[in-house]
Amino acid sequence: MASAPPAGRLDAILARHDIITATLASGPDANTFVSLSRELAELGGVVEAIRAYRAAADNLSSLEAIADDPATDAEMRALAQEERPAAQGALERAAQNLRILLLPRDEADEKSAILEVRAGTGGDEAALFAGDLFRMYSRYAELKGWKVEIVSQNEGTSGGFKEVVAEIKGRGVFARLKFESGVHRVQRVPATEASGRIHTSAATVAVLPEAEGVDIDIDEADLRIDTMRSGGAGGQHVNKTESAVRITHIPSGIAVVVQEERSQHKNRAKAYAVLRARLYDAERQRKDSARAADRRSQVGSGDRSERIRTYNFPQGRVTDHRINLTLYKLEEVIAGTALDEVIDALVTEHQAAQLAAEAA
């Protein structure tokens, strides 16, 4: 049976939930209200799971008391004995669900994310594949009710993208997309291939948690900000206005260029957002050097040089190499409608590894 956390820990969570509820009812100041409301929302699922676990434990205890009491009516004892296995199973499921909810959480899970997709090896076909991946994530985001806004893009000569960076805004975006970072490989016959020969190309995906002002402090003295005329389409406006912005973080060497908007102010704001995300991601990895090793042992390293998934069009197959998952639903996955099946499997594997590590 899956063991539940100590009763004292569960009591402390319930007590904290009661304190937050009472404080919110007393009409605190705006900042306190926002902070406590967020904490209450995070605790809601855990509190519900604690109550479900304790109800299941009480139910099993009652059935065992009836079944084991010789003074009880024989028919009642037999009925209680018959119901014990189902009650035992319900308790085990409730305990397992509770343990998963109480696993250490990634502090960035609830955040929005910066999505970066870049064509890798394969020339024009890689750029087309990068475009397919970006559309897959865009459609998936739409199904989740998230907002996608392109920050910068560099289109391929035959379509798709050499590189595209976008903000995906919504609650829990990073938690769902964080395992997508890595090299995605495609095997298919390009439209330009007359002989029908299958080509292999690749694209790199990076998913970074969007950083808020409180997450990372950027010293303005460490920045070099350059403005320039936008490249690409745009007519006379592009030639006359220096609206493109490049922000370079001198200590790290990270540089961000944004030219999607006609307004220099808007481009600067978007560039700051991407820069913050990249610096925040670097800081997270610096503070937790074990994270990469943990992920490698659980669902793959997530390292952006690692091939994580293959999309084989002739076979209609998608294979995630980290967990040896193969789905013959390529069209549904690439359309975003079945991507949850892959992500759910990755999350489940990650949780199972965390539980095993706690039990060790």
DOGUGU-173450 format. One record per residue (C-alpha): residue in three letters; x negated, y negated, z negated. Coordinates in Angstrom, 1 decimal, padded with zeros to 4 digits. Layout:
REM DOGUGU-173450
DRENTOR | Ala | X | Y | Z
...
This chain:
REM DOGUGU-173450
DRENTOR | Met | 000.0 | 000.0 | 000.0
DRENTOR | Ala | -001.2 | -003.5 | 000.8
DRENTOR | Ser | -001.9 | -005.2 | -002.6
DRENTOR | Ala | -000.6 | -008.6 | -003.3
DRENTOR | Pro | -002.7 | -011.5 | -004.8
DRENTOR | Pro | -002.7 | -011.8 | -008.7
DRENTOR | Ala | 000.6 | -013.0 | -010.2
DRENTOR | Gly | -001.2 | -016.0 | -011.7
DRENTOR | Arg | -002.1 | -017.3 | -008.3
DRENTOR | Leu | 001.4 | -016.9 | -007.0
DRENTOR | Asp | 002.8 | -018.6 | -010.1
DRENTOR | Ala | 000.4 | -021.6 | -009.6
DRENTOR | Ile | 001.6 | -022.0 | -006.0
DRENTOR | Leu | 005.3 | -022.0 | -007.0
DRENTOR | Ala | 004.5 | -024.5 | -009.8
DRENTOR | Arg | 002.7 | -026.8 | -007.3
DRENTOR | His | 005.7 | -026.5 | -005.0
DRENTOR | Asp | 008.1 | -027.6 | -007.8
DRENTOR | Ile | 005.8 | -030.5 | -008.7
DRENTOR | Ile | 005.7 | -031.8 | -005.1
DRENTOR | Thr | 009.4 | -031.5 | -004.7
DRENTOR | Ala | 010.1 | -033.4 | -007.9
DRENTOR | Thr | 007.5 | -036.1 | -007.0
DRENTOR | Leu | 009.0 | -036.6 | -003.6
DRENTOR | Ala | 012.5 | -036.9 | -005.2
DRENTOR | Ser | 011.2 | -039.7 | -007.5
DRENTOR | Gly | 010.5 | -042.0 | -004.5
DRENTOR | Pro | 006.7 | -042.3 | -004.3
DRENTOR | Asp | 004.8 | -044.9 | -002.2
DRENTOR | Ala | 004.6 | -044.4 | 001.5
DRENTOR | Asn | 001.1 | -042.9 | 001.6
DRENTOR | Thr | 001.9 | -040.4 | -001.2
DRENTOR | Phe | 005.1 | -039.5 | 000.5
DRENTOR | Val | 003.4 | -038.7 | 003.8
DRENTOR | Ser | 000.6 | -036.7 | 002.1
DRENTOR | Leu | 003.0 | -034.7 | -000.2
DRENTOR | Ser | 005.4 | -034.1 | 002.6
DRENTOR | Arg | 002.6 | -032.5 | 004.7
DRENTOR | Glu | 001.6 | -030.4 | 001.8
DRENTOR | Leu | 005.1 | -029.3 | 001.1
DRENTOR | Ala | 005.5 | -028.2 | 004.7
DRENTOR | Glu | 002.4 | -026.2 | 004.5
DRENTOR | Leu | 003.5 | -024.5 | 001.3
DRENTOR | Gly | 007.0 | -023.8 | 002.5
DRENTOR | Gly | 006.2 | -020.5 | 004.4
DRENTOR | Val | 004.0 | -019.3 | 001.5
DRENTOR | Val | 006.7 | -020.0 | -001.1
DRENTOR | Glu | 009.2 | -018.1 | 001.0
DRENTOR | Ala | 006.9 | -015.2 | 001.4
DRENTOR | Ile | 006.2 | -015.1 | -002.4
DRENTOR | Arg | 009.9 | -015.0 | -003.1
DRENTOR | Ala | 010.5 | -012.3 | -000.5
DRENTOR | Tyr | 007.6 | -010.2 | -002.0
DRENTOR | Arg | 008.9 | -010.5 | -005.5
DRENTOR | Ala | 012.5 | -009.7 | -004.4
DRENTOR | Ala | 011.2 | -006.6 | -002.6
DRENTOR | Ala | 009.2 | -005.6 | -005.8
DRENTOR | Asp | 012.2 | -006.1 | -008.0
DRENTOR | Asn | 014.4 | -004.0 | -005.6
DRENTOR | Leu | 011.9 | -001.1 | -005.6
DRENTOR | Ser | 011.5 | -001.3 | -009.4
DRENTOR | Ser | 015.2 | -001.1 | -009.9
DRENTOR | Leu | 015.5 | 001.9 | -007.5
DRENTOR | Glu | 012.7 | 003.7 | -009.3
DRENTOR | Ala | 014.2 | 003.1 | -012.7
DRENTOR | Ile | 017.5 | 004.6 | -011.5
DRENTOR | Ala | 015.9 | 007.5 | -009.8
DRENTOR | Asp | 013.6 | 008.4 | -012.7
DRENTOR | Asp | 016.3 | 008.0 | -015.5
DRENTOR | Pro | 017.7 | 011.4 | -016.4
DRENTOR | Ala | 020.7 | 009.7 | -018.1
DRENTOR | Thr | 021.8 | 008.2 | -014.8
DRENTOR | Asp | 024.6 | 009.9 | -012.7
DRENTOR | Ala | 023.1 | 012.5 | -010.5
DRENTOR | Glu | 024.7 | 011.1 | -007.3
DRENTOR | Met | 023.3 | 007.6 | -008.1
DRENTOR | Arg | 019.9 | 009.1 | -008.7
DRENTOR | Ala | 020.0 | 010.9 | -005.4
DRENTOR | Leu | 021.0 | 007.7 | -003.6
DRENTOR | Ala | 018.2 | 005.7 | -005.3
DRENTOR | Gln | 015.7 | 008.4 | -004.4
DRENTOR | Glu | 016.9 | 008.3 | -000.8
DRENTOR | Glu | 016.5 | 004.5 | -000.6
DRENTOR | Arg | 013.0 | 004.5 | -002.2
DRENTOR | Pro | 010.9 | 005.0 | 001.0
DRENTOR | Ala | 012.6 | 002.1 | 002.8
DRENTOR | Ala | 012.2 | -000.2 | -000.2
DRENTOR | Gln | 008.5 | 000.9 | -000.5
DRENTOR | Gly | 008.0 | 000.0 | 003.2
DRENTOR | Ala | 009.7 | -003.4 | 002.7
DRENTOR | Leu | 007.4 | -004.2 | -000.2
DRENTOR | Glu | 004.3 | -003.2 | 001.8
DRENTOR | Arg | 005.3 | -005.4 | 004.7
DRENTOR | Ala | 006.1 | -008.3 | 002.3
DRENTOR | Ala | 002.8 | -007.9 | 000.6
DRENTOR | Gln | 000.9 | -007.8 | 003.9
DRENTOR | Asn | 002.7 | -010.9 | 005.2
DRENTOR | Leu | 001.9 | -012.7 | 002.0
DRENTOR | Arg | -001.8 | -011.8 | 002.1
DRENTOR | Ile | -002.0 | -013.1 | 005.7
DRENTOR | Leu | -000.4 | -016.4 | 004.7
DRENTOR | Leu | -002.9 | -016.8 | 001.9
DRENTOR | Leu | -006.0 | -016.2 | 004.0
DRENTOR | Pro | -008.4 | -019.1 | 004.1
DRENTOR | Arg | -007.2 | -021.5 | 006.8
DRENTOR | Asp | -009.2 | -023.4 | 009.4
DRENTOR | Glu | -008.8 | -027.0 | 008.3
DRENTOR | Ala | -008.4 | -028.0 | 012.0
DRENTOR | Asp | -005.6 | -025.5 | 012.8
DRENTOR | Glu | -002.7 | -028.0 | 012.6
DRENTOR | Lys | -004.5 | -030.6 | 014.8
DRENTOR | Ser | -004.0 | -031.6 | 018.4
DRENTOR | Ala | -006.8 | -030.6 | 020.7
DRENTOR | Ile | -009.1 | -031.8 | 023.5
DRENTOR | Leu | -009.1 | -029.2 | 026.4
DRENTOR | Glu | -012.1 | -029.2 | 028.8
DRENTOR | Val | -012.1 | -026.9 | 031.9
DRENTOR | Arg | -015.1 | -026.8 | 034.1
DRENTOR | Ala | -015.8 | -024.9 | 037.3
DRENTOR | Gly | -018.7 | -022.5 | 036.9
DRENTOR | Thr | -020.3 | -020.2 | 039.5
DRENTOR | Gly | -018.4 | -019.7 | 042.7
DRENTOR | Gly | -018.3 | -023.0 | 044.5
DRENTOR | Asp | -015.0 | -024.1 | 045.9
DRENTOR | Glu | -013.3 | -021.0 | 044.6
DRENTOR | Ala | -014.5 | -021.7 | 041.0
DRENTOR | Ala | -013.0 | -025.2 | 041.3
DRENTOR | Leu | -009.6 | -023.7 | 042.5
DRENTOR | Phe | -009.7 | -021.3 | 039.6
DRENTOR | Ala | -010.4 | -024.1 | 037.1
DRENTOR | Gly | -007.3 | -025.8 | 038.5
DRENTOR | Asp | -005.3 | -022.6 | 038.0
DRENTOR | Leu | -006.5 | -022.4 | 034.4
DRENTOR | Phe | -005.6 | -026.0 | 033.7
DRENTOR | Arg | -002.1 | -025.5 | 035.1
DRENTOR | Met | -001.8 | -022.4 | 033.0
DRENTOR | Tyr | -002.5 | -024.4 | 029.8
DRENTOR | Ser | -000.4 | -027.3 | 030.9
DRENTOR | Arg | 002.6 | -025.0 | 031.5
DRENTOR | Tyr | 002.0 | -023.2 | 028.2
DRENTOR | Ala | 001.9 | -026.6 | 026.4
DRENTOR | Glu | 005.1 | -027.6 | 028.1
DRENTOR | Leu | 006.8 | -024.4 | 026.8
DRENTOR | Lys | 005.6 | -025.3 | 023.3
DRENTOR | Gly | 006.9 | -028.8 | 023.5
DRENTOR | Trp | 003.3 | -030.3 | 023.4
DRENTOR | Lys | 002.2 | -033.4 | 025.4
DRENTOR | Val | -000.6 | -033.1 | 027.9
DRENTOR | Glu | -002.5 | -036.2 | 029.0
DRENTOR | Ile | -005.5 | -036.1 | 031.4
DRENTOR | Val | -008.5 | -038.0 | 030.0
DRENTOR | Ser | -010.8 | -037.5 | 033.0
DRENTOR | Gln | -011.0 | -035.4 | 036.1
DRENTOR | Asn | -013.3 | -034.6 | 038.9
DRENTOR | Glu | -011.5 | -032.9 | 041.7
DRENTOR | Gly | -013.0 | -030.1 | 043.9
DRENTOR | Thr | -013.6 | -030.7 | 047.6
DRENTOR | Ser | -011.0 | -028.0 | 048.5
DRENTOR | Gly | -008.6 | -028.6 | 045.5
DRENTOR | Gly | -008.7 | -027.7 | 041.9
DRENTOR | Phe | -011.2 | -029.3 | 039.6
DRENTOR | Lys | -014.9 | -029.4 | 039.2
DRENTOR | Glu | -014.1 | -030.7 | 035.7
DRENTOR | Val | -010.9 | -031.8 | 033.9
DRENTOR | Val | -010.6 | -033.1 | 030.3
DRENTOR | Ala | -007.2 | -033.5 | 028.7
DRENTOR | Glu | -005.6 | -034.3 | 025.3
DRENTOR | Ile | -003.0 | -031.8 | 024.2
DRENTOR | Lys | -000.9 | -033.4 | 021.4
DRENTOR | Gly | 001.3 | -031.5 | 019.1
DRENTOR | Arg | 001.3 | -029.7 | 015.8
DRENTOR | Gly | -000.8 | -026.5 | 015.6
DRENTOR | Val | -002.3 | -026.9 | 019.1
DRENTOR | Phe | -005.8 | -026.0 | 018.0
DRENTOR | Ala | -004.6 | -022.9 | 016.1
DRENTOR | Arg | -003.1 | -021.5 | 019.2
DRENTOR | Leu | -005.8 | -022.4 | 021.7
DRENTOR | Lys | -009.0 | -022.2 | 019.7
DRENTOR | Phe | -009.8 | -018.7 | 020.9
DRENTOR | Glu | -009.6 | -019.8 | 024.6
DRENTOR | Ser | -013.1 | -021.3 | 024.5
DRENTOR | Gly | -015.5 | -019.4 | 026.6
DRENTOR | Val | -016.1 | -018.2 | 030.2
DRENTOR | His | -013.1 | -017.1 | 032.2
DRENTOR | Arg | -013.8 | -014.9 | 035.2
DRENTOR | Val | -011.6 | -014.4 | 038.3
DRENTOR | Gln | -011.7 | -011.7 | 040.9
DRENTOR | Arg | -009.6 | -012.3 | 044.0
DRENTOR | Val | -009.7 | -012.8 | 047.8
DRENTOR | Pro | -010.2 | -016.5 | 048.6
DRENTOR | Ala | -007.8 | -018.0 | 051.1
DRENTOR | Thr | -010.8 | -018.8 | 053.3
DRENTOR | Glu | -012.1 | -015.2 | 053.3
DRENTOR | Ala | -011.3 | -013.7 | 056.7
DRENTOR | Ser | -012.6 | -010.2 | 055.9
DRENTOR | Gly | -010.5 | -009.8 | 052.8
DRENTOR | Arg | -013.6 | -009.4 | 050.6
DRENTOR | Ile | -013.0 | -009.9 | 046.8
DRENTOR | His | -015.0 | -012.8 | 045.3
DRENTOR | Thr | -015.9 | -013.3 | 041.7
DRENTOR | Ser | -016.1 | -016.8 | 040.3
DRENTOR | Ala | -015.9 | -018.4 | 036.9
DRENTOR | Ala | -014.8 | -021.4 | 034.9
DRENTOR | Thr | -015.7 | -022.5 | 031.4
DRENTOR | Val | -013.0 | -023.6 | 028.9
DRENTOR | Ala | -013.8 | -025.6 | 025.7
DRENTOR | Val | -011.1 | -026.4 | 023.1
DRENTOR | Leu | -012.0 | -028.9 | 020.5
DRENTOR | Pro | -009.9 | -030.1 | 017.5
DRENTOR | Glu | -008.9 | -033.7 | 018.0
DRENTOR | Ala | -010.7 | -035.8 | 015.3
DRENTOR | Glu | -008.9 | -038.4 | 013.3
DRENTOR | Gly | -010.6 | -041.5 | 011.9
DRENTOR | Val | -010.9 | -039.9 | 008.5
DRENTOR | Asp | -012.5 | -036.7 | 010.0
DRENTOR | Ile | -015.7 | -038.3 | 011.2
DRENTOR | Asp | -017.3 | -041.8 | 010.8
DRENTOR | Ile | -019.0 | -043.2 | 013.9
DRENTOR | Asp | -021.5 | -046.0 | 013.4
DRENTOR | Glu | -021.0 | -048.6 | 016.1
DRENTOR | Ala | -024.7 | -049.2 | 016.1
DRENTOR | Asp | -025.2 | -045.6 | 017.3
DRENTOR | Leu | -023.2 | -046.3 | 020.5
DRENTOR | Arg | -024.1 | -047.6 | 023.9
DRENTOR | Ile | -021.0 | -048.7 | 025.9
DRENTOR | Asp | -021.3 | -049.3 | 029.6
DRENTOR | Thr | -018.6 | -050.4 | 032.0
DRENTOR | Met | -018.6 | -049.7 | 035.7
DRENTOR | Arg | -016.4 | -049.6 | 038.7
DRENTOR | Ser | -014.2 | -046.5 | 038.9
DRENTOR | Gly | -015.1 | -043.9 | 041.5
DRENTOR | Gly | -012.6 | -042.1 | 043.7
DRENTOR | Ala | -009.2 | -043.3 | 045.0
DRENTOR | Gly | -007.8 | -046.6 | 043.8
DRENTOR | Gly | -008.0 | -049.0 | 046.7
DRENTOR | Gln | -009.1 | -052.6 | 046.3
DRENTOR | His | -008.4 | -052.5 | 042.5
DRENTOR | Val | -011.3 | -050.0 | 042.1
DRENTOR | Asn | -013.7 | -052.1 | 044.0
DRENTOR | Lys | -013.0 | -055.3 | 042.1
DRENTOR | Thr | -012.5 | -054.2 | 038.5
DRENTOR | Glu | -015.0 | -052.6 | 036.1
DRENTOR | Ser | -012.5 | -050.5 | 034.3
DRENTOR | Ala | -014.4 | -047.2 | 033.9
DRENTOR | Val | -016.1 | -046.8 | 030.5
DRENTOR | Arg | -019.0 | -044.7 | 029.5
DRENTOR | Ile | -019.7 | -044.3 | 025.8
DRENTOR | Thr | -023.0 | -042.7 | 024.8
DRENTOR | His | -023.7 | -041.5 | 021.2
DRENTOR | Ile | -027.4 | -042.2 | 021.0
DRENTOR | Pro | -028.3 | -039.8 | 018.1
DRENTOR | Ser | -026.7 | -036.8 | 019.6
DRENTOR | Gly | -027.0 | -037.7 | 023.3
DRENTOR | Ile | -023.3 | -037.0 | 023.9
DRENTOR | Ala | -021.8 | -039.1 | 026.6
DRENTOR | Val | -018.2 | -039.5 | 027.7
DRENTOR | Val | -017.0 | -041.2 | 030.9
DRENTOR | Val | -013.3 | -042.1 | 031.4
DRENTOR | Gln | -011.9 | -043.8 | 034.4
DRENTOR | Glu | -008.3 | -042.5 | 034.7
DRENTOR | Glu | -006.6 | -045.7 | 033.6
DRENTOR | Arg | -006.7 | -049.1 | 035.3
DRENTOR | Ser | -007.1 | -050.7 | 031.9
DRENTOR | Gln | -010.7 | -050.8 | 030.5
DRENTOR | His | -009.1 | -050.9 | 027.0
DRENTOR | Lys | -007.2 | -047.7 | 027.6
DRENTOR | Asn | -010.2 | -045.9 | 029.1
DRENTOR | Arg | -012.3 | -047.0 | 026.1
DRENTOR | Ala | -009.7 | -045.6 | 023.7
DRENTOR | Lys | -009.6 | -042.3 | 025.5
DRENTOR | Ala | -013.4 | -042.1 | 025.6
DRENTOR | Tyr | -013.5 | -042.7 | 021.8
DRENTOR | Ala | -011.0 | -039.8 | 021.3
DRENTOR | Val | -013.1 | -037.4 | 023.3
DRENTOR | Leu | -016.3 | -038.5 | 021.7
DRENTOR | Arg | -014.8 | -038.1 | 018.2
DRENTOR | Ala | -013.6 | -034.6 | 019.0
DRENTOR | Arg | -017.1 | -033.5 | 020.3
DRENTOR | Leu | -018.9 | -035.0 | 017.3
DRENTOR | Tyr | -016.3 | -033.5 | 014.9
DRENTOR | Asp | -016.7 | -030.1 | 016.6
DRENTOR | Ala | -020.5 | -030.3 | 016.3
DRENTOR | Glu | -020.2 | -031.3 | 012.6
DRENTOR | Arg | -017.8 | -028.4 | 011.9
DRENTOR | Gln | -020.3 | -026.0 | 013.3
DRENTOR | Arg | -023.2 | -027.6 | 011.5
DRENTOR | Lys | -021.4 | -027.3 | 008.1
DRENTOR | Asp | -020.3 | -023.7 | 008.7
DRENTOR | Ser | -023.2 | -022.0 | 010.4
DRENTOR | Ala | -021.6 | -018.6 | 009.6
DRENTOR | Arg | -018.5 | -019.4 | 011.7
DRENTOR | Ala | -020.0 | -018.2 | 015.0
DRENTOR | Ala | -021.3 | -015.0 | 013.4
DRENTOR | Asp | -017.9 | -014.4 | 011.8
DRENTOR | Arg | -016.0 | -015.0 | 015.0
DRENTOR | Arg | -018.4 | -012.7 | 016.9
DRENTOR | Ser | -017.7 | -009.9 | 014.6
DRENTOR | Gln | -014.0 | -010.5 | 014.7
DRENTOR | Val | -012.7 | -011.7 | 018.1
DRENTOR | Gly | -015.9 | -012.5 | 019.9
DRENTOR | Ser | -018.1 | -015.5 | 019.3
DRENTOR | Gly | -016.1 | -018.0 | 021.3
DRENTOR | Asp | -019.5 | -019.2 | 022.5
DRENTOR | Arg | -019.0 | -021.1 | 025.7
DRENTOR | Ser | -021.6 | -019.0 | 027.5
DRENTOR | Glu | -019.8 | -015.8 | 026.7
DRENTOR | Arg | -017.4 | -014.2 | 029.2
DRENTOR | Ile | -014.2 | -013.7 | 027.3
DRENTOR | Arg | -011.6 | -012.8 | 029.9
DRENTOR | Thr | -011.2 | -011.5 | 033.4
DRENTOR | Tyr | -008.3 | -012.2 | 035.8
DRENTOR | Asn | -008.2 | -009.5 | 038.5
DRENTOR | Phe | -005.7 | -010.5 | 041.2
DRENTOR | Pro | -005.8 | -007.4 | 043.4
DRENTOR | Gln | -004.9 | -005.3 | 040.3
DRENTOR | Gly | -002.6 | -007.9 | 038.7
DRENTOR | Arg | -004.6 | -007.4 | 035.6
DRENTOR | Val | -005.8 | -009.7 | 032.8
DRENTOR | Thr | -008.4 | -008.3 | 030.4
DRENTOR | Asp | -009.6 | -010.0 | 027.2
DRENTOR | His | -013.0 | -008.4 | 026.6
DRENTOR | Arg | -013.3 | -009.4 | 022.9
DRENTOR | Ile | -010.4 | -007.2 | 021.8
DRENTOR | Asn | -010.3 | -004.8 | 024.8
DRENTOR | Leu | -006.8 | -005.9 | 025.6
DRENTOR | Thr | -005.5 | -005.4 | 029.2
DRENTOR | Leu | -002.1 | -006.6 | 030.4
DRENTOR | Tyr | -000.8 | -006.0 | 033.9
DRENTOR | Lys | 001.0 | -009.3 | 033.8
DRENTOR | Leu | -001.4 | -011.6 | 035.6
DRENTOR | Glu | 001.3 | -013.7 | 037.3
DRENTOR | Glu | 003.1 | -014.3 | 034.0
DRENTOR | Val | -000.1 | -015.1 | 032.1
DRENTOR | Ile | -001.4 | -017.5 | 034.7
DRENTOR | Ala | 002.0 | -019.1 | 034.7
DRENTOR | Gly | 001.7 | -019.6 | 031.0
DRENTOR | Thr | 004.8 | -017.6 | 030.2
DRENTOR | Ala | 003.0 | -014.5 | 028.9
DRENTOR | Leu | -000.1 | -016.3 | 027.5
DRENTOR | Asp | 001.3 | -015.9 | 024.0
DRENTOR | Glu | 000.9 | -012.1 | 024.3
DRENTOR | Val | -002.9 | -012.6 | 024.6
DRENTOR | Ile | -003.1 | -015.3 | 022.0
DRENTOR | Asp | -001.0 | -013.3 | 019.5
DRENTOR | Ala | -003.3 | -010.3 | 019.9
DRENTOR | Leu | -006.3 | -012.4 | 019.3
DRENTOR | Val | -004.8 | -014.0 | 016.2
DRENTOR | Thr | -003.8 | -010.6 | 014.8
DRENTOR | Glu | -007.3 | -009.2 | 015.3
DRENTOR | His | -008.8 | -012.2 | 013.6
DRENTOR | Gln | -006.4 | -011.9 | 010.6
DRENTOR | Ala | -007.1 | -008.1 | 010.4
DRENTOR | Ala | -010.9 | -008.8 | 010.3
DRENTOR | Gln | -010.4 | -011.5 | 007.6
DRENTOR | Leu | -008.3 | -009.1 | 005.5
DRENTOR | Ala | -010.9 | -006.4 | 005.9
DRENTOR | Ala | -013.6 | -008.8 | 004.8
DRENTOR | Glu | -011.7 | -009.8 | 001.7
DRENTOR | Ala | -011.1 | -006.2 | 000.8
DRENTOR | Ala | -014.8 | -005.3 | 001.2
